[in-house]
Amino acid sequence: MGELFRRMAARPFAAFELVLATFFVTLLNLASPIFVIQVLNRYVAFGFDGTLITLTSGMVVATALLYAFNAIRTRLAVVVMGDEDERLAAAGHEAMLRIRAQAMGPEVVRAAYEIPARAAAIRAASDSAVALQLLDAPFALLYLGVAFLLSPPLALVGLIGMVLMAAFNRRNNDAQAQLAHDMDREEAEKRRMTASVLEGADTVRAFRCAGFVRRAWSERNAGLEALRFALTLSREKGRSAGSVIAMLQSVGIYSVGAMQVVNGDISVGVLIGVNILASRALSAAGGLASSLSLAARARSARHDLLRFLSLPQEPTSGTARDTFAGRLELRDVAFGWPGSHSPLFESLSMVLVPGMLTVVQGPNGAGKTTFARMLAGLVEPARGEIVADGITLRQIAPDWWRQQICYLPQETVLFPATLRENICIGQTTPCGAASGDAASGDVVPGKAAPNGAVSDETALNRAINDADLASFVFSRSGGLELMLEDAGRSLSMGVKKRIALARAMMTGGRLVVLDEPTEALDFSGRQAVFRYVINMIREGRTVVVVSADPGFERIAGQKLDLGSKPVPVISGRARSVSPRASGQGTPLEHVSGIGVPSGNAGDEGNAGDEGNEGNEGNEVTASLAEADTGSGERAQGETGAEADQTMQQFTGLDLNQGAEQGDGRNAGRATGRENSDSLKNAAAAPVEESTPSGEEGTGR
């Protein structure tokens, strides 16, 4: 009732009209018992047809007016109740998209599964029919008031029946609401278990888990059957009790009324009319109890939903810059999950600069994936700050920050949508089909979309080729419009990893964060990842790779070892002796210099820099350029093929081979040639002025 009054107060004019319409409906409902009383007392007693015609005509008019007022007040009830419950349910679904990862515990996940049931309970209690039942209850006293004027003893019998009906229904409906709440929870748990079985179908078969699953299902089904039986029994008990109370009320009214008729206190018509009025009041009492029970269940559901909405969420606004240069600084960062006894890491201070690859390593459970998620803004450090181009990550708008990142998570999550939608799912503008060829899977770099979105479609084609996904697209009749109805569960891990990599490439961000990018990939897929990483370094992007693949460590500018607890170890580039100058190693070794611990973790993340922050990225760029051009005397003589051979010595990969094999189509070949040309052009590119010369680079 309180919620109804609150909504009526929010719309006073519509609420006044609703109350007025309900009053007229109640008055018009009196027409039926009055008609019965008059027919029995006047027409039956005197037999004048004119009286019957007049009474019948009046009853027809009253019935028409009753229908009209009922229709009017139903519309008014819809207006008064509004759409607040729909907005609340929508807010619950929106909260699922923004709840912070630290708050996503088992209880929160269970509450998220129960949101549809909670929204349904709130919606059921906000139905216009429920509101009308609540409004009818006070006016039901008018029926008893008229009955009291006709016969006080009979009105007292009707009042007793009304109170008994309201009390029993309220208690029974409360029990039903609790049973329904328990059933919703059990159904949610059963859906979660079913989803787990479907996602882990191979595990169930390979490890002969069928017995375990059957026992779990049997226990859930037994619990649900017990609750369902108890709910059915409670409902049947309520219907039976309602019928018994109504019958006892009629017996009481006719018994007392018969004595009054014999004594001449009332007529037979009054007796029947009072019974009709008492039945209407009894029905209103039953409806009131049912509505109050629904309202109580909705109140509990609203409380659960509001508690879910009160969980910490990511902000929807914040600072957004025009551009992001790519520099990221971690200042005394620490992280630990709630309830854990010790932090994953602490006192972590380092700098990630454009043009440098930072490789993150450590044993299982060391916090590597958490570190990658922290850079992506998915989790927040417990202490310290992450600063991007001078602005702390806490102040930056999350949506803007995600647009600056090429993020590949360790676990690939696909959606029941088309392949195109899964790749372009995070783009602000949809990638339209380039043509009938592209829609069918013919990926052609540079082909324009029909709506003129050349850059979007070109970026999509490039991402597909760079992720070594073109051969898969060509092999499917649907091409990019292939519907992943099972959310990609039937796809191999390697294909899903390629789709996730293409999705990450689509953002074009200045910060590249790859979590286990070569995991589950074959040789050509690994080649594609290394080509992508090297190209990102050449373009001056900040690259962070979580991987134990030795190829990344060999071309990295610094390494973060999270296996050292509680303070991670940062290894920077060697400064004293260059591999080329000492005559040892290969031209790319001085790009990484892994193995030399930084003297001060807070000294911008690189040992020996001595505060020279501005040249860190340029020095790495110079090292990469020198790796392609050789020393000063070889700068003019080394070809692009020799540069690729140098890359092969470090990664163990033939960077040209993967571009020319595996795709099997012109698109893949074209991209391979483009990648080879880009490497050659980069090899011949002059070093920027701020970059140390080849002699300086090899002598430091």
HELIX and SHEET records of a PDB file:
HELIX    1   1 GLY A    2  ALA A   10  1                                   9    
HELIX    2   2 PRO A   12  ASN A   29  1                                  18    
HELIX    3   3 ALA A   31  GLN A   38  1                                   8    
HELIX    4   4 VAL A   39  TYR A   43  3                                   5    
HELIX    5   5 VAL A   44  PHE A   46  1                                   3    
HELIX    6   6 ASP A   49  MET A   81  1                                  33    
HELIX    7   7 GLU A   84  ARG A   98  1                                  15    
HELIX    8   8 ALA A  101  ALA A  103  5                                   3    
HELIX    9   9 PRO A  106  TYR A  113  1                                   8    
HELIX   10  10 ILE A  115  ALA A  125  1                                  11    
HELIX   11  11 SER A  128  LEU A  150  1                                  23    
HELIX   12  12 PRO A  152  GLU A  199  1                                  48    
HELIX   13  13 ALA A  201  ALA A  206  1                                   6    
HELIX   14  14 ALA A  210  ASN A  263  1                                  54    
HELIX   15  15 VAL A  268  LEU A  309  1                                  42    
HELIX   16  16 LYS A  368  LEU A  375  1                                   8    
HELIX   17  17 PRO A  398  GLN A  403  1                                   6    
HELIX   18  18 LEU A  419  ILE A  423  1                                   5    
HELIX   19  19 GLY A  436  ALA A  439  1                                   4    
HELIX   20  20 VAL A  454  ASP A  466  1                                  13    
HELIX   21  21 ALA A  470  PHE A  474  1                                   5    
HELIX   22  22 GLY A  479  GLU A  481  5                                   3    
HELIX   23  23 MET A  493  MET A  505  1                                  13    
HELIX   24  24 PHE A  523  ARG A  538  1                                  16    
HELIX   25  25 PRO A  550  ILE A  555  1                                   6    
HELIX   26  26 PRO A  579  SER A  582  1                                   4    
HELIX   27  27 GLU A  589  SER A  592  1                                   4    
HELIX   28  28 GLU A  616  THR A  629  1                                  14    
HELIX   29  29 GLY A  632  ARG A  634  5                                   3    
HELIX   30  30 GLY A  640  THR A  651  1                                  12    
HELIX   31  31 GLN A  657  GLU A  660  1                                   4    
HELIX   32  32 ASN A  666  ALA A  684  1                                  19    
HELIX   33  33 GLY A  694  GLY A  699  1                                   6    
SHEET    1   A 4 PHE A 345  LEU A 352  0                                        
SHEET    2   A 4 LEU A 328  PHE A 335 -1                                        
SHEET    3   A 4 ARG A 383  ALA A 388 -1                                        
SHEET    4   A 4 ILE A 391  THR A 392 -1                                        
SHEET    1   B 7 ILE A 405  LEU A 408  0                                        
SHEET    2   B 7 LEU A 511  ASP A 515  1                                        
SHEET    3   B 7 THR A 542  VAL A 546  1                                        
SHEET    4   B 7 LEU A 357  GLN A 361  1                                        
SHEET    5   B 7 GLN A 558  ASP A 561  1                                        
SHEET    6   B 7 VAL A 569  GLY A 572 -1                                        
SHEET    7   B 7 VAL A 596  PRO A 597 -1                                        
END                                                                             
